Structure formats: structure tokens, C-alpha cells
């Protein structure tokens, strides 16, 4: 049996819609895989009651089919579905990395990204690389039609997940179809600032570069209390705040010593709106990790 841990991820980061992504140190999904004549799936953990075990309806089943690698797969969900933290991507990434190793398919990590994206499409409806890329490769990733670029970074983050459900499909419906030229110019500048910050491991530049006036304001309306949570995080020391992926998680960039205060402020702000939430004090971390005798 082979065990794989794949991290939660945060996509978009404000200015990098459908392009930017980061791997988080926590939370994570853990998959246990063993060869079999046909693919079977067992799911436990966060939100497992909402995840189908039918391989044709589960993200990992699509990955197993794409790799021609049937297996018995046990999924321990640490990343809640519909959280904006790449739940389906974590499972798809873990399956891709684990089955590639188990069956010695020989794909590189970058080559596994589009394979894992096919699996995520089973859940989200579209194959996007912005979550699966960091889940597989770790760090900060830039996913474009030309491929994936990766930067090792260790920016401290706070991810605050409210007890609200925002589906990826709903979040895509509210994305504006047009943007003004001045908004485009501002977004490009912010994206460049954020990328520079990742290269320098500079939380101030990363936070500044998260600002977005196109997609984020439209999606913020789906998250009860977003504006007050954002303001509370900034007042507590966050260098930048935005929506993680499709939401409802709100993610803040910060300096190491400020994470606890920011997490507390975000939780209090949600609580004032009558919304339960939990906060992860985390940072940008590694991609999928292999454990077990077959990973040596």
C-alpha cells in the first residue's frame, strides 16, 4: 500500500484569476492506494457524506482511468468540499502522484497536472490547473496554456473557513464578462507585484498584489460577512486579504508573528454575523508527498 498526502490549495489570490495558486501546509487530504483489478473508493473525513464513492463520479476515479491504473483507494478528507481550498484538487493530485508511482508510469510532476485536472473536472465541471498545480508541485504556481511555472515560497497565511457553502459553479456564474481598461491595467500591475513578492518571500508585496476590483467584489456578495472579515484581518496586521478560490474561505497574507491575532479577528468578525468558522494558521508549503515502501 502507498500513502499520499496532498495539501489544500488557494487559487486566484485576487489578481491571478484562473492562473495563480499556492499549496498550504495545512489542511490536507490523505490517500491510501493499492493495486486492484478495478477501481474502488472509500471516503472518510470532512464532508465525506457528500462525496460519491462511485469511481465515475469521484475525482480520483477519473484520474485512475486516465492513467489506466485501477486501484483500491481510501480517501481521508482533511479538506472540506465546497470550501474554496481545492478539496477536489487535493484528492485528484494525491491520486495522480500516487498511481503514477504505484504503476511506475514515469510522468513528471508537471506532466501530472493536466491528468489531475481531468479528475477535478468531474466535480467542478471544468478542467483548471490553478488548484491541482500547487497541490502536485507545491509553492506558488502560475498556470497558463504554455504550462506551469513554479516558485518555492513560504509566505505566512491565515485561511478562515466559514460554515457557508459556495459552489464553484455558482461562483463562476457571477464573474463579470467584461472589465474596463483601467481595471485590466490595475490587475496586471497587482499580479506582477504579487509574483515579485513570491520570488522575494515578501508578505507585504504579496498582500499588496492580492487586490482585485474585477472578480473578487462580485464573489464577495456570496459570502456573508466578507467585508467585515476583510477589514478585521487588515486591522489585525494582514498585508492583504482576498477570497480563496471560489470561496467561501477568506485568505490573508501576513507576517509570522501576526497570524494568531489575524485568525482571532477573522473568527470574531464572522461570529458577529452569526456565522461559525474555523481558521487555519498556515503558510505556503510543499506539494503532494509520498509515503510507504513503494515511494523509496
C-alpha positions in Angstrom: 0.0 0.0 0.0 1.2 3.5 -0.9 0.1 6.6 1.1 0.0 10.1 -0.4 -0.7 13.4 1.4 -1.8 16.3 -0.8 -2.3 19.8 0.5 -5.2 22.2 0.4 -4.6 25.0 -2.0 -5.7 28.6 -2.6 -6.3 29.6 -6.2 -6.6 33.1 -7.8 -5.1 35.1 -4.9 -7.2 38.0 -6.0 -5.3 39.3 -9.0 -4.5 36.0 -10.6 -7.9 34.6 -11.6 -7.6 31.1 -13.0 -3.8 31.4 -13.1 -2.3 31.7 -9.6 -2.3 29.1 -6.9 -0.5 28.2 -3.7 -0.1 25.0 -1.7 -0.9 25.3 2.0 0.9 23.5 4.8 -2.5 22.6 6.3 -5.1 21.2 5.9 -4.6 18.2 3.6 -6.1 15.0 2.2 -4.5 11.6 2.8 -5.0 8.8 0.3 -4.0 5.1 0.6 -3.8 3.2 -2.6 -3.2 -0.4 -3.6 -3.3 -2.1 -7.0 -6.6 -3.8 -7.9 -8.4 -5.3 -10.9 -10.9 -2.5 -10.8 -11.1 0.9 -9.1 -13.0 1.0 -5.8 -13.2 4.0 -3.5 -13.8 4.6 0.2 -14.2 8.1 1.6 -14.0 9.2 5.3 -13.3 12.6 6.9 -14.6 16.1 6.4 -17.7 16.2 4.3 -17.3 12.6 3.3 -21.1 12.1 3.4 -21.4 14.4 0.4 -18.7 12.7 -1.7 -19.7 9.9 -4.1 -17.7 6.6 -3.9 -18.7 5.7 -7.5 -15.4 5.9 -9.5 -17.3 7.5 -12.4 -18.5 10.4 -10.1 -15.4 10.8 -8.0 -12.4 12.9 -9.0 -9.9 10.1 -8.2 -11.8 7.6 -10.3 -11.2 9.8 -13.4 -7.5 10.0 -12.6 -7.2 6.3 -12.3 -8.9 5.9 -15.6 -6.7 8.5 -17.3 -3.6 6.7 -16.0 -5.0 3.2 -16.7 -4.2 2.4 -13.1 -7.0 0.6 -11.3 -6.7 0.6 -7.6 -8.5 0.4 -4.2 -8.3 4.0 -2.9 -9.1 5.1 0.6 -9.6 8.8 0.9 -9.3 10.6 4.3 -10.6 14.1 3.7 -8.9 16.8 5.6 -10.1 19.5 3.1 -13.8 20.1 3.3 -15.7 20.1 -0.1 -17.0 23.4 -1.3 -14.5 25.3 0.9 -12.5 27.2 -1.7 -9.4 25.3 -0.6 -9.1 22.9 -3.5 -10.8 19.9 -2.0 -11.3 18.0 -5.2 -7.9 19.1 -6.4 -6.2 17.7 -3.3 -7.7 14.2 -3.9 -7.0 14.4 -7.6 -3.4 15.4 -7.1 -2.8 12.7 -4.5 -4.3 10.1 -6.8 -2.2 11.3 -9.8 1.1 11.3 -7.8 0.3 8.0 -6.0 -0.9 6.0 -9.0 1.9 7.3 -11.2 4.3 5.9 -8.6 2.3 2.7 -7.9 2.2 1.7 -11.6 5.6 3.3 -12.5 4.0 5.4 -15.3 7.0 7.7 -15.4 5.3 11.1 -15.6 7.0 14.2 -14.2 5.1 16.3 -11.6 4.3 18.9 -14.3 3.0 16.2 -16.7 0.7 15.0 -14.0 -1.0 18.4 -13.6 -3.4 18.1 -16.7 -4.1 14.5 -15.7 -5.2 15.6 -12.2 -7.2 18.5 -13.7 -9.3 16.0 -15.7 -10.2 14.4 -12.4 -11.1 17.7 -10.8 -13.4 18.4 -13.8 -15.7 15.6 -12.6 -16.6 17.8 -9.7 -16.2 21.4 -10.9 -17.3 20.9 -14.5 -14.2 22.4 -16.0 -10.5 21.3 -16.1 -8.5 24.0 -14.4 -4.8 23.8 -13.4 -4.8 26.6 -10.8 -5.6 24.2 -7.8 -4.1 20.9 -9.0 -0.8 22.5 -10.0 0.2 23.7 -6.5 -1.3 20.6 -4.9 1.2 18.5 -7.0 4.2 20.8 -7.3 4.0 22.8 -4.1 4.8 26.5 -3.6 3.4 29.3 -5.8 2.3 28.3 -9.3 1.4 30.2 -12.4 -0.7 28.0 -14.8 -1.2 29.1 -18.4 -1.8 27.5 -21.7 2.0 27.3 -22.1 2.4 25.2 -19.0 3.1 25.6 -15.3 5.7 27.8 -13.7 6.6 27.1 -10.0 8.2 29.2 -7.3 9.2 27.9 -3.9 7.8 30.4 -1.3 7.0 30.3 2.4 4.6 33.3 2.9 2.6 33.0 6.2 -1.1 32.8 5.6 -4.4 32.6 7.6 -7.2 30.8 5.9 -10.6 31.3 7.6 -13.3 28.9 6.5 -16.9 29.9 7.4 -19.8 27.4 7.7 -21.2 28.6 4.4 -21.3 26.7 1.1 -20.4 28.4 -2.1 -20.3 26.1 -5.1 -17.7 26.6 -7.9 -20.5 26.7 -10.4 -22.3 29.5 -8.6 -19.1 31.4 -8.1 -18.4 31.2 -11.8 -21.9 32.5 -12.8 -21.2 35.8 -11.0 -17.8 36.5 -12.7 -18.1 39.7 -14.9 -17.9 39.1 -18.6 -16.2 42.4 -19.2 -13.7 44.7 -17.4 -12.7 48.3 -18.1 -9.3 49.0 -19.4 -8.2 50.8 -16.2 -9.3 47.7 -14.3 -7.2 45.5 -16.6 -4.2 47.7 -16.1 -4.6 47.7 -12.3 -5.0 43.9 -12.3 -1.8 43.3 -14.3 0.1 45.6 -12.0 -1.2 43.8 -8.9 -0.4 40.4 -10.4 3.1 41.5 -11.2 3.5 42.8 -7.7 2.3 39.6 -6.1 4.6 37.5 -8.3 7.6 39.6 -7.3 6.6 39.2 -3.7 6.6 35.4 -4.1 10.0 35.4 -5.6 11.3 37.6 -2.7 9.3 35.8 0.1 7.9 39.3 0.9 4.5 39.2 2.6 4.0 43.0 2.1 4.3 42.7 -1.7 2.2 39.6 -1.9 -0.6 41.2 0.2 -0.5 44.4 -1.9 -0.7 42.3 -5.1 -3.8 40.5 -3.9 -6.0 43.5 -4.5 -8.6 42.9 -7.2 -11.5 45.0 -8.4 -13.0 42.7 -11.0 -13.8 39.2 -9.8 -13.5 39.5 -6.0 -16.2 42.1 -5.4 -18.7 40.0 -7.4 -17.9 36.8 -5.5 -17.8 38.6 -2.1 -21.6 39.1 -2.3 -21.9 35.3 -1.9 -20.0 35.3 1.4 -22.0 36.7 4.4 -19.7 39.0 6.3 -16.8 39.1 3.8 -16.2 42.9 4.0 -16.2 43.0 7.8 -13.9 39.9 8.0 -11.5 41.5 5.5 -11.4 44.8 7.4 -10.8 42.9 10.7 -7.9 41.0 9.2 -6.3 44.1 7.8 -6.7 45.9 11.2 -5.0 42.9 12.9 -2.0 43.1 10.7 -2.8 41.3 7.4 -0.9 42.6 4.4 -3.6 41.5 2.0 -7.0 39.7 2.1 -9.0 38.0 -0.6 -11.3 35.1 -1.4 -9.7 31.7 -1.7 -10.7 30.1 -4.9 -14.4 30.2 -5.4 -14.9 30.8 -1.7 -16.2 30.8 1.0 -12.7 30.7 2.6 -11.2 34.1 3.2 -7.4 34.1 3.0 -5.0 36.6 4.4 -1.2 37.1 3.8 0.8 38.3 6.7 4.0 38.2 8.7 4.7 35.2 11.0 4.1 36.9 14.3 0.6 38.3 13.3 -1.1 35.0 12.3 -2.7 34.3 15.7 -4.2 37.8 16.0 -5.4 37.8 12.5 -7.1 34.4 12.9 -8.8 35.6 16.1 -10.0 38.8 14.4 -11.4 36.9 11.4 -13.3 34.4 13.6 -14.7 37.2 15.7 -15.9 39.1 12.6 -17.7 36.0 11.3 -19.1 35.3 14.7 -20.6 38.9 14.9 -22.5 38.0 11.7 -23.8 34.7 13.4 -21.5 32.6 11.2 -19.5 29.7 12.6 -16.0 29.4 11.2 -12.6 27.9 11.7 -9.2 29.3 11.0 -6.0 27.6 9.8 -2.8 29.4 10.7 -0.6 28.1 7.9 1.8 29.1 5.1 2.8 28.2 1.6 4.2 24.7 1.6 5.1 21.6 -0.3 3.1 19.6 -2.8 1.9 16.0 -2.7 4.1 13.8 -0.6 4.6 10.0 -0.9 5.0 7.6 2.0 5.4 3.9 2.2 7.7 1.2 0.8 6.9 1.9 -2.8 7.9 5.5 -2.5 11.5 4.7 -1.7 
